[in-house]
Amino acid sequence: MDVEYSGFGTIVIEGRRFDHDMIVERGELRPRKKGPSKMRRSEYGHTPLTAAEDLPWSSRTLVIGTGYSGSLPIADDVWAEARARDVELVTLPTSEACAFLRSLGGDEVAAVLHVTC
């Protein structure tokens, strides 16, 4: 997968530039819809990633890019859902997550890529 984190707030996936969080699932791209997680913002000081979102569970591995400085909070319910689905979570700062995704190749990739914090 051709994915580059060009710095705080911007990501380029397959030649297309985005300035918001993105979800990658089996070659398809869609924006991350944080709405379901916003109610838990006060717990974390930032909108966390929660299982209430439409996460890409279709692969055996879910890569989560945790932002520029790796600060995206991941709620316990995401970890629990991953265990229940037998999905391995790989959490890395977004620049490292992009490098990891490039090394995997293929369309069997699932990722949540946070572009700020």
Protein Blocks (a to p, Z undefined) as FASTA:
>chain_A
ZZddebghiaceehiacfbdcddeehiacdddfklmmmmmmmnopacddfkbccdfkbfb
dcddebjnopaccdfklmmmmmmnopacddddfklmmmmmmmngpjkbccdddfbZZ
